Amino acid sequence: MTIVNIPFRPAFREPLLSGVKRCTARTTRMGAGGDRFLAFDQWFDLKIVTEAPLHYVADLWRQEGCTSREHFIEVWESIHPGKGYRPEQVVFLHWFKLVRS
């Protein structure tokens, strides 16, 4: 197990800690299955990292902790203002689980 750093916006605190947010898409691979990260003072285990087109990830808006597909696209565009939302862009989809003590 490796400890990795995966930063999250403050708006995702509640979805992460409640277990609603179960994945995150990134333009780079942030870790691998079996790795662990700390977010908002809680540990999470990475289960698997796959590659997927962004339009597929947008359909996982609930698991991404968003309120709608449009909300996911809005968040993505605010994080990536230069490139924006490109549906065919392949991203790394990180699936994780909150570690319960």
Backbone as a chain_set.jsonl record, in Angstrom:
{"seq": "MTIVNIPFRPAFREPLLSGVKRCTARTTRMGAGGDRFLAFDQWFDLKIVTEAPLHYVADLWRQEGCTSREHFIEVWESIHPGKGYRPEQVVFLHWFKLVRS", "coords": {"N": [[0.846, -1.181, 0.0], [0.548, 2.183, -0.847], [0.738, 5.539, 0.199], [-1.01, 8.116, -1.223], [-1.532, 11.358, -2.74], [-4.503, 12.944, -3.205], [-6.13, 15.658, -4.008], [-9.125, 17.449, -3.024], [-11.876, 19.615, -3.684], [-13.308, 21.883, -1.28], [-16.131, 21.795, -1.398], [-16.734, 19.167, -1.808], [-16.508, 17.844, 0.558], [-18.703, 16.911, 2.267], [-20.078, 15.033, 0.487], [-17.953, 13.185, 0.156], [-17.351, 12.306, 2.818], [-19.761, 11.23, 3.606], [-19.998, 9.065, 2.017], [-21.245, 9.224, -0.417], [-19.87, 10.28, -2.637], [-17.963, 8.345, -4.603], [-16.087, 8.05, -6.504], [-13.542, 9.605, -8.537], [-12.634, 11.555, -11.288], [-9.688, 12.142, -13.058], [-7.12, 13.903, -14.87], [-4.668, 12.784, -14.834], [-3.148, 9.777, -13.654], [-3.566, 9.118, -10.309], [-2.94, 7.256, -8.454], [-3.084, 3.747, -7.541], [-5.008, 0.701, -7.448], [-5.374, -0.426, -4.135], [-3.847, 1.527, -2.985], [-3.805, 4.284, -0.639], [-5.44, 7.277, 0.518], [-5.66, 10.487, 2.151], [-8.319, 12.545, 3.012], [-9.961, 15.365, 4.102], [-9.394, 14.723, 6.772], [-9.936, 11.997, 6.903], [-9.391, 8.577, 6.021], [-9.157, 6.961, 2.865], [-9.499, 4.149, 0.741], [-8.135, 3.322, -2.339], [-9.758, 1.528, -4.799], [-9.782, 0.693, -7.499], [-8.362, 1.827, -10.584], [-9.328, 3.07, -13.594], [-9.431, 3.711, -17.156], [-11.438, 6.0, -18.932], [-13.752, 7.545, -21.238], [-14.647, 10.981, -20.979], [-17.38, 11.611, -21.333], [-18.636, 9.281, -20.477], [-17.928, 9.266, -17.776], [-19.285, 11.565, -16.957], [-21.855, 10.618, -16.906], [-21.819, 9.271, -14.552], [-22.429, 10.993, -12.537], [-23.643, 11.07, -9.96], [-22.076, 9.282, -8.406], [-19.801, 10.727, -8.548], [-20.28, 12.704, -6.799], [-21.837, 14.864, -7.501], [-24.732, 16.949, -8.255], [-26.127, 16.666, -10.577], [-25.816, 15.712, -14.067], [-25.192, 17.966, -15.544], [-24.176, 19.576, -13.516], [-21.822, 18.16, -12.908], [-20.411, 18.595, -15.329], [-20.171, 21.375, -15.237], [-18.549, 21.687, -12.93], [-16.255, 20.32, -13.835], [-15.478, 21.965, -15.984], [-14.86, 24.303, -14.581], [-12.61, 23.533, -13.207], [-10.905, 22.914, -15.243], [-10.377, 25.23, -17.091], [-9.063, 25.942, -19.472], [-9.117, 23.786, -21.359], [-11.647, 22.784, -20.962], [-14.755, 20.928, -21.032], [-14.479, 18.083, -22.778], [-16.051, 15.686, -24.39], [-14.979, 13.252, -25.478], [-12.491, 13.039, -24.364], [-10.114, 11.057, -22.754], [-9.93, 9.989, -19.467], [-8.638, 9.308, -16.145], [-10.291, 7.223, -14.03], [-10.849, 7.052, -10.725], [-11.781, 4.826, -8.324], [-12.983, 4.564, -5.034], [-13.116, 3.905, -1.452], [-14.417, 4.863, 1.681], [-12.554, 4.46, 4.609], [-13.64, 2.79, 7.303], [-13.393, 3.035, 10.783]], "CA": [[0.0, 0.0, 0.0], [1.232, 3.455, -0.932], [-0.062, 6.716, 0.528], [-0.97, 9.05, -2.343], [-2.208, 12.633, -2.503], [-5.567, 13.284, -4.143], [-6.826, 16.811, -3.425], [-10.535, 17.648, -3.332], [-12.439, 20.918, -3.349], [-14.1, 21.871, -0.042], [-17.534, 21.462, -1.665], [-16.899, 17.717, -1.845], [-16.32, 17.289, 1.905], [-19.865, 16.127, 2.709], [-20.258, 13.837, -0.338], [-16.896, 12.215, 0.446], [-17.446, 11.754, 4.163], [-21.007, 10.475, 3.733], [-19.921, 7.894, 1.15], [-21.951, 9.465, -1.673], [-18.825, 10.404, -3.667], [-17.212, 7.096, -4.582], [-15.055, 8.05, -7.543], [-13.092, 10.907, -9.014], [-11.947, 11.52, -12.578], [-8.513, 13.019, -13.115], [-6.415, 13.846, -16.156], [-3.498, 11.942, -14.612], [-3.331, 8.692, -12.68], [-3.155, 9.614, -8.991], [-2.602, 6.108, -7.623], [-3.488, 2.451, -8.076], [-5.765, -0.099, -6.507], [-4.598, -0.79, -2.958], [-3.266, 2.732, -2.386], [-4.646, 4.977, 0.348], [-5.264, 8.727, 0.576], [-6.308, 11.201, 3.245], [-9.096, 13.707, 2.585], [-10.799, 15.892, 5.181], [-9.031, 13.982, 7.982], [-10.406, 10.611, 6.841], [-8.672, 7.735, 5.076], [-9.894, 6.299, 1.802], [-8.739, 3.154, -0.01], [-8.383, 3.233, -3.781], [-10.124, 0.162, -5.172], [-9.349, 0.439, -8.874], [-8.24, 3.002, -11.447], [-9.551, 2.69, -14.985], [-9.495, 4.817, -18.11], [-12.77, 6.111, -19.531], [-14.024, 8.841, -21.853], [-15.293, 11.92, -20.067], [-18.846, 11.527, -21.432], [-19.029, 8.154, -19.629], [-17.789, 9.722, -16.391], [-20.361, 12.524, -16.697], [-23.052, 9.842, -16.581], [-21.631, 8.792, -13.177], [-22.434, 12.233, -11.745], [-23.959, 10.805, -8.543], [-20.889, 8.7, -7.789], [-18.8, 11.8, -8.523], [-20.665, 13.642, -5.752], [-22.503, 16.028, -8.083], [-26.187, 16.942, -8.159], [-26.665, 16.349, -11.905], [-24.802, 15.617, -15.122], [-24.811, 19.341, -15.862], [-23.323, 20.034, -12.412], [-20.504, 17.558, -13.126], [-19.751, 19.303, -16.44], [-19.844, 22.71, -14.723], [-17.386, 21.54, -12.043], [-15.117, 19.959, -14.673], [-15.056, 23.152, -16.733], [-14.251, 25.277, -13.667], [-11.283, 23.014, -12.845], [-10.116, 22.858, -16.486], [-10.904, 26.313, -17.923], [-8.41, 26.024, -20.78], [-9.596, 22.729, -22.253], [-13.079, 22.595, -20.765], [-15.334, 19.582, -21.106], [-14.378, 17.455, -24.095], [-16.668, 14.387, -24.126], [-14.166, 12.096, -25.877], [-11.225, 13.025, -23.631], [-9.953, 9.9, -21.877], [-9.458, 10.383, -18.139], [-8.435, 8.216, -15.2], [-11.392, 7.16, -13.083], [-10.378, 6.458, -9.476], [-12.852, 4.361, -7.443], [-12.44, 4.474, -3.675], [-14.058, 3.632, -0.356], [-14.06, 5.426, 2.981], [-12.099, 3.459, 5.584], [-14.381, 2.911, 8.571], [-12.565, 2.484, 11.872]], "C": [[0.891, 1.244, 0.0], [0.259, 4.556, -0.539], [0.108, 7.707, -0.621], [-1.734, 10.317, -1.971], [-3.237, 12.87, -3.608], [-6.339, 14.443, -3.515], [-8.28, 16.895, -3.895], [-10.943, 19.056, -2.941], [-13.265, 20.81, -2.068], [-15.57, 21.48, -0.255], [-17.788, 19.957, -1.658], [-16.685, 17.054, -0.487], [-17.485, 16.379, 2.303], [-20.089, 14.901, 1.82], [-19.188, 12.764, -0.09], [-17.127, 11.523, 1.784], [-18.723, 10.952, 4.378], [-21.003, 9.21, 2.873], [-20.675, 8.045, -0.155], [-20.95, 9.531, -2.829], [-17.935, 9.176, -3.562], [-16.16, 6.999, -5.675], [-14.679, 9.479, -7.884], [-12.326, 10.715, -10.315], [-10.823, 12.546, -12.555], [-7.84, 12.869, -14.472], [-5.125, 13.038, -16.054], [-3.842, 10.869, -13.586], [-2.74, 9.164, -11.347], [-2.736, 8.489, -8.051], [-3.058, 4.846, -8.318], [-4.311, 1.73, -7.016], [-4.884, -0.557, -5.36], [-3.92, 0.389, -2.293], [-4.287, 3.368, -1.449], [-4.378, 6.468, 0.269], [-6.069, 9.303, 1.73], [-7.039, 12.412, 2.67], [-10.013, 14.109, 3.731], [-10.652, 15.061, 6.452], [-9.582, 12.563, 8.042], [-9.618, 9.857, 5.775], [-9.631, 7.072, 4.097], [-8.96, 5.303, 1.123], [-9.129, 3.225, -1.476], [-8.649, 1.771, -4.114], [-9.571, -0.208, -6.546], [-9.24, 1.779, -9.602], [-8.363, 2.502, -12.88], [-9.488, 3.933, -15.867], [-10.872, 4.803, -18.763], [-12.919, 7.464, -20.205], [-14.858, 9.697, -20.91], [-16.822, 11.869, -20.155], [-19.391, 10.368, -20.602], [-18.988, 8.573, -18.159], [-18.913, 10.697, -16.036], [-21.664, 11.812, -16.353], [-22.981, 9.228, -15.178], [-21.689, 9.956, -12.194], [-22.756, 11.997, -10.276], [-22.737, 10.273, -7.803], [-19.739, 9.691, -7.714], [-19.135, 12.867, -7.481], [-21.339, 14.9, -6.257], [-24.018, 15.871, -8.006], [-26.876, 16.631, -9.486], [-25.499, 16.198, -12.877], [-24.273, 17.007, -15.467], [-23.896, 19.919, -14.777], [-21.916, 19.457, -12.549], [-19.741, 18.321, -14.208], [-19.325, 20.703, -15.998], [-18.599, 22.66, -13.819], [-16.143, 21.246, -12.873], [-14.58, 21.191, -15.408], [-14.412, 24.2, -15.824], [-12.844, 24.835, -13.243], [-10.347, 23.065, -14.053], [-10.573, 23.952, -17.451], [-10.283, 26.388, -19.32], [-8.967, 25.021, -21.777], [-11.088, 22.497, -22.133], [-13.487, 21.134, -20.81], [-15.281, 19.095, -22.537], [-14.855, 16.016, -23.945], [-15.799, 13.173, -24.454], [-12.818, 12.025, -25.157], [-11.188, 11.815, -22.706], [-9.303, 10.368, -20.582], [-9.269, 9.129, -17.286], [-9.531, 8.29, -14.143], [-10.941, 6.359, -11.868], [-11.581, 6.105, -8.604], [-12.266, 4.124, -6.061], [-13.546, 4.208, -2.664], [-13.523, 4.236, 0.921], [-13.661, 4.278, 3.912], [-12.823, 3.726, 6.883], [-13.522, 2.291, 9.674], [-13.387, 1.698, 12.85]], "O": [[1.859, 1.333, 0.755], [-0.915, 4.509, -0.905], [1.228, 8.094, -0.954], [-2.491, 10.334, -1.0], [-2.892, 12.981, -4.785], [-7.121, 14.232, -2.588], [-8.62, 16.476, -5.002], [-10.417, 19.621, -1.982], [-13.856, 19.764, -1.798], [-16.181, 20.889, 0.635], [-18.931, 19.52, -1.518], [-16.681, 15.826, -0.395], [-17.279, 15.213, 2.637], [-20.278, 13.807, 2.353], [-19.488, 11.57, -0.125], [-17.1, 10.295, 1.867], [-18.763, 10.081, 5.247], [-21.903, 8.378, 2.987], [-20.746, 7.094, -0.934], [-21.158, 8.913, -3.873], [-17.24, 8.984, -2.565], [-15.434, 6.01, -5.771], [-15.395, 10.429, -7.566], [-11.48, 9.829, -10.428], [-10.997, 13.672, -12.09], [-7.974, 11.841, -15.136], [-4.552, 12.652, -17.073], [-4.729, 11.053, -12.753], [-1.576, 9.555, -11.27], [-2.227, 8.753, -6.961], [-3.377, 4.849, -9.507], [-4.308, 2.104, -5.843], [-3.768, -1.025, -5.583], [-3.461, 0.276, -1.156], [-5.47, 3.03, -1.469], [-3.257, 6.894, -0.006], [-7.022, 8.695, 2.218], [-6.455, 13.207, 1.934], [-10.754, 13.282, 4.263], [-11.634, 14.737, 7.12], [-9.684, 11.987, 9.125], [-9.227, 10.427, 4.756], [-10.745, 6.682, 4.445], [-7.772, 5.576, 0.95], [-10.312, 3.193, -1.815], [-7.869, 0.888, -3.758], [-8.977, -1.27, -6.731], [-9.939, 2.737, -9.273], [-7.611, 1.633, -13.321], [-9.491, 5.061, -15.375], [-11.406, 3.746, -19.102], [-12.282, 8.433, -19.792], [-15.672, 9.186, -20.141], [-17.495, 12.065, -19.144], [-20.499, 10.461, -20.075], [-19.904, 8.271, -17.394], [-19.435, 10.655, -14.922], [-22.482, 12.336, -15.597], [-23.983, 8.719, -14.677], [-21.064, 9.906, -11.135], [-22.186, 12.67, -9.417], [-22.4, 10.746, -6.718], [-18.815, 9.523, -6.918], [-18.376, 13.818, -7.295], [-21.413, 15.897, -5.539], [-24.522, 14.783, -7.725], [-28.076, 16.362, -9.513], [-24.353, 16.512, -12.554], [-23.073, 17.202, -15.656], [-22.959, 20.658, -15.078], [-20.929, 20.163, -12.338], [-18.569, 18.655, -14.032], [-18.238, 21.161, -16.348], [-17.707, 23.5, -13.94], [-15.092, 21.846, -12.649], [-13.372, 21.424, -15.444], [-13.507, 24.913, -16.257], [-11.989, 25.673, -12.955], [-9.139, 23.24, -13.9], [-11.103, 23.645, -18.519], [-10.931, 26.857, -20.255], [-9.257, 25.375, -22.92], [-11.73, 22.063, -23.09], [-12.665, 20.231, -20.646], [-15.961, 19.634, -23.41], [-14.113, 15.191, -23.411], [-15.884, 12.159, -23.761], [-12.081, 11.054, -25.324], [-12.135, 11.578, -21.956], [-8.274, 11.044, -20.589], [-9.688, 8.035, -17.664], [-9.675, 9.297, -13.451], [-10.686, 5.158, -11.956], [-12.324, 6.995, -8.189], [-11.184, 3.552, -5.928], [-14.736, 4.275, -2.975], [-12.331, 4.142, 1.217], [-14.346, 3.258, 3.988], [-12.638, 4.777, 7.497], [-12.997, 1.187, 9.53], [-12.85, 1.169, 13.823]]}, "num_chains": 1, "name": "protein.A"}
